[in-house]
């Protein structure tokens, strides 16, 4: 079950808010729903932007977003549970359950779950083809793509393939004796209290949830077409709130749902037959970033892109759900947020953290507001009502900056002095900041670039 909520420092939350605003502005993606786990507890849940554009409807954390291929994590976990039950071994050949597939007695369930089977992907494209707008079945997908020649000999290469998880889902149904969603609800969603989960392969998201969008080149956002029923199945069928996905993340980092041996198999990088690493476990990308071990997956279906990254040793996770396909907004925002929560960021990440914080304050000043909890006593005294009025009247007409970049940093007077360049295209400004060792700001000034 969900543990009690944690709390992040106000400066961290402000920096995350700024990062979200900046990423959405830069990418044009309508909305993002974010959940952050810190210390093994949900610490931050917030939604940004517009869930629907016409009529306008603001995004809220209670809304369900399609999570696409992040669904594969749950399918892999269910297969491992069935192995724990003694009903299968993931080293069984898939032909034991689906004998009609190509080289079925040579390909194992492990190779299917780790994307090393050689079965060709039935949906590598980033759009919905006209053929996919008609309903289908898992059996049809396997009859077409599961009976093609393999793209490579089993275990010799890694290649992402949604077909693998249609195979996995069907094996789970055959062995478990129940529909896939029924088993997932009984064994995963129910025990974890994930009450928002929806099978978006069976129906559209309700009118109270986001619309998925796409665009042609740099054209306007348009409602994305819906895949026909049956195409997503075990490879990408789930929709849920960011908070519910965070509950799953907590179970991964605390290893509460599966056996230790199953988690070890799930998180272990699968090696190819020549000994090379694949960068993938069972339903999860696995790796290390800036010294932090992670398991992760991205997801994309028509109109939606998601990123879910769990830093298992740090008890930290970042979930970002967005509602425009073929966009990097979800992964970009996850990479901006993670260093803010993990700490120990690299120099480049430190710059991004400072930029995000300074931009958040700048955006507030454009509205005549300032978060006084971030300021020292002297800086608070500087921001009189007259100062706030002047900041608002002079900065608000400039609109959203094209970029907000730290240009220098040095130590002075026992503080850290930073300079930022604010670019509006035809106009540039400078922001100068003095930060005390405790993180409070002694100075925040916006000045013309020549001064």
N, C-alpha and C positions, 0 to 999 in steps of 0.2 A: 504494500500500500504506500501511498504518498507520505513522505515524511514532512515534518513541520517546515514552514517556509524559512529560508535564510534571508539575509538582507545584504545588499551591496552598498558601498559608500556612495553618497550622493554624487560625488565627482565622477565615479565610474558610470553611474546611470546616465548622467548628463552627456558623457562622452559617447555612450552607446546610442542615445537619442540623436546626437549630432551625426554619428556614423550612418544611422538609418536614413536620416533626412538627406544626407549627401549622396548615398548610394541610390536611393530612389530618384533623386533629382538627376543624377548622372545617367542612369539607365532608362528613365522614363517608365519603369515598372509601376503599376498603380498602387500596390500595397505589399506589405510584409508583416507577417506575424512571427514574433520572436519569443523563444523561451530559453532561459539560461539556468543551468544547474551549477551551484557552487558549494563545495563541501558536502556533496551528496544530497543536497536539498534544492528545491526550486527556489531561486533567488530573484527572478525577474521574468515577468510575462507582460508583453506589450505588443500592440498592433499599431501600424502606421499606414497612412494613406487611405485610398478609396478602394473598398471591396467591390463596388459596382459604380460605373461611371454615369449611367443613365437609366433611371434616376440615380443621383449621387447617394451613396451609402458608405459611411465611414467604416473602415475595418475595425473589428474588436477582437480581443483575445478569445472570445467564446466561439468564434467562427471556425468551421471545418474547412481545411484546404486539402486538395488531393496531394498525396506525398509521393506518388509514382513509385519508382524502383526502390525506395526505402522499404516498401512492402516486402522486398526479398529477404530482409533481415528476419521477419516474422515467419516466412515460409521455411527458411533454413532452421530456425529455432524449433519449429514444429517437427521437422524431420529428425532432429537430434533428440527430441522428447520421445518420438516413436522408437528410436534406437534404445533409449533408456528403458522403455517398456519391454524390450526384447522382441519387438515386432518386425524389425529390420536391422540391417547393418548398413552404414553409409558406404561401406566397401562392397556391398552387393552390386552385381551388374544390373543396369536398368532393365535388361531383358527379363529378369526374374518377374517383373511387374508389367512391363510394356514390351513384349517380345517382338512386335512388328517394326520397331525403330531400326534405323541404320546401325549396323555393328553393335546391336544392343547388348550382346554378351561380352563386348570388349570395353564398354564405357561403364564406369561406376557412378553411383549416386554422389560420391565425394567429388568426382570430376564435373558432374553437372552443377553442384552447389558452388564450386570454385571457379567456374567458367573456363575449365580446361578440357572440356569434352570434345570439342570440334563441331558440335551441332550449330548450324547456321542461324544467325539472328533473324527473326521474322519481322522485326521493327527497329532498324537502326536509324531511320529518318527522324528528323526533328519537326515533322508535321504529320497531319493525319491524311493519309492517302484516301482517295475516293473509295477504294475497295474496302477500307477499314471502317467506313461509315455504316456498312451493313452488319447485322449481328452475326456472330460466329460462335464456335464452341472450341474447347481445348482439344477435342478429338480432331477437328478440322485442321487446327494449327499443326498438330503432330502428324497428321496424314500428309500435309504438304511439306513442312520444313523438317520434321523429324525423320523423314524418309529420303531426304536428299543426301548425296555423298557428304561425308564430313569435310570440313574446311581444313583439317589437319588430323594427324594421328592422335588419339586420346592421350592427354598428359604431356604433350610435347610443346604446346603453345598456350598462351592465355589470350582469350578473345571474348569480349563481352557479348552475351547472347541472351535475349529474353526467352528464347525457346527453351533454354535450360530450366527455367523456373516454371514453365508450363509443364515440363516433364516432372519436376519436383512436386508441383501441386497435385498432379494426377496420382503420383505414387502415394502422397500423403492421404488422398481420398481413398485409394484402393486399400491401403494398409489400415488406415484409421477407421474405415467403414462409415464415414460421415462426410458431408460437404466440407470443403476447406474452411469456409467462413465459420461454420458451426464449431469446428475444432479450435480455430483461433480464438473465438469468443470464450469457449469453455476453459481453455488451457492457458491463455495469455491475457486477453483483454479483461475478462472478469476478475481473475486474481489480482491484477494490477490496478483495478479501478479505472480502466480506460473506457469511460462511458460514452465518449463522443464518436467512437469509430463508426464509419459508414462504408459500405461496399459501393464505391462509386463506379464499379464495373457494371452494377445492376441498375443504377438510376443516376440521374443528374443530382448535383448538390441542391438542397432546398433554396427557395428564394431568399431565405435569411442568411445565406452563406455567399462567399465571393463568386463572381463571374470570372471565368478564365479568359484571358485575352491573348491575341497575337497581332502582329503587324506585318505588312509587306514592306520590306526595306525600311525607310524612315517615315513611312506613312502613318496614318492614325491608328490608334488601338481599335481593334474590332473583336467582338465576342468570338471565342474560338469554337470550332465545330466539335461536336461530341463524338467520341469513338462509339462504334456499335457495341452492344452488349457482348461480352465474352472475350474481347481482345486483351484486356489487362490481366484478368484472372490472378494467378499467384505471382505474376511478375510486377504488378503495379496497381492493384485494385483498391487500395485503402485511402480513405480520407479521414482526417481527425484534426483536433486542435493542436497547437504547438505544445500546450501544457500536457496533453495526454502523451504526446511523443516523448516529452521530458520524463514522464513516469517510466516509460520503457527504458530510457537512458539510465535512470537510477538503478533499475533492475540489472542492467548490464554491468555497471561499475561496481555494484554490490554483490553480483552473482547470486541473486535470490531465487531465480525461477528454475534454472537448469542445474544439473550436477556440475561439480568442478571439472570433471573430465570433458563434459560437453562444451563448457565455456572455453576450456583450453583448445579444443578442436576448432571451435568457431573463430577464435581470435588468432590462431596460428597461421602465419603466412604459408600458403601452399607452394611447394617447390615443384618445378617442372622436372621432367625425366633427366634433363642434362644438369640438374642442380641449381639452375637459375631461379631467383625469386619471382613470384607473380605479383606481389603487392596486394594480394587478395586472400582472404580467409574463406569462410563459408558464409556467403551473403553479406560480406563486409569488406571494404577497403581497409587495409591495415598498414601502419607505418609510424613514422616519427616526424614531428615538426618542432624545430627549435628545442630539441631535447625532451619533448613531451610525446609519449606514446599515445596513439589514437586508433580507434576503430570508427569507421564512418561510412556513409553512403549518400549519394545524391539521388534525386528522383525527378523525372519529367514525364508528364502526360499532357494531352492537349490543354493548353491554357495555364499550366501550372509548372513551377520548378521549385524544388526543395533541397535543402542541405541539412544533414544531421551528423554532427561530429561529437564523439565522446572521447575525452581525454581520461582514459580509464584509471590511471595511477593518481591523477590529480583530483579525481571526483568532480570533474567539471564537464559540462556538455553545452553545446550551442546548437539550437534548432532555429532554422530560418525557413519560412514557408512564403512563397510569392505567387502572384496570379498573372504571370505572363510567360508564355513558353519561349524557348530558344534564347533565354537571357542568362547572364552570369550574376545577376543581382544577389541571389541567395548565397552562392559561394563567396562572393566578394564581401558581403556583409558578415558572414561567419568569420572570415579571415580578419576583419576589422575588430570584431567583438572579442574573439578568443584571447588575444594578448591582454586585453583590459581586465579579464577575469583571472587568467593564469598567472600574471605577474612574470617577472624575469624575462621581459620581452627583449628582443634584439634592439640595436640602436635604431634601425629603420622603423620597427614597430613602436618604439618609444616616441619617435617623431609623429607617427600616425595618431598615437594616443593624445599627445599634446595638441595636435592639429584639431582632432575631433572635439576636445574640450574647449579650445579657443573659438572654434566655429560655433559651438552651441551657445557660448556667451554672446558672440557677435549676433547670432540670429535672434536671441532674446532682446538685445539692445535695439535691434531694428523695430521691435514691438514696444520699446520703452520699458523693458523689464530686465532685471538682473537677479540671479540667484545669490542672495547675500550670504548664504551659508558657505560659499566658496571664497569669500573675501575676508581679508584682515580688517581690523577695526579702522585703520587709516583708509584703506581702499573703500570700505563702506561709507566713510564720511565723504570721500570724493564724489560718490555717485548720489548727489543731491537730486531732488525732483527736477531742478532746472537742467542738470546734466542729462538726466534720462530723457527729458523732453527734447533737448538738442540732438542727442544721439538718434532718437526715433525720427525726428523731422528730417534729418540730413541723410540717414542711412536707409530708411524704409523705401524711398523711391528708387534706390539702386537695384532692388530685387535680390534674387538668389545669386551668390557668387558663382562664376564659372569654375574657379578653383580657390583653395585656401591652403597655402603651403608654408611650412616652416622653412626659413632661409638661413637662420643662424641660431646658435645656442652657446652660452658661455656662463661662467660663474662670476658673480660680482656682488659685493656687499653681503656675503653669506647667503645669497639667493641664486636661483637660476634665471638668467635673462634670456628670453626668446624673442625672435622677430619673425613675423608671419607676413607673407604677401597675399593680399586679397585681390583677385582679378575678376573684374566685371566685363571683360572684353575691351571696351573702349576706355575704361577707367580702372586705375589700380589704387589701392590703399595699402598702408602698413598698419600692423597691430604689434604693439610692444607689450610684453608681459614680464613681470617679476614674480617668481614663485618661491615662497618660503619652503624650508625643509619639510614642514608638516603638510604641504600641499596647498595651503591657502595662498591666494593671490594678493600681493601687495600693490600691484599695478596692472591695469588693463586700459591701454590707450589706443584709440584709432586716429591715425594721422595721415595726411597726404604723403605720397611716396617721396617727394623731394625734401621733406623736413627731417 
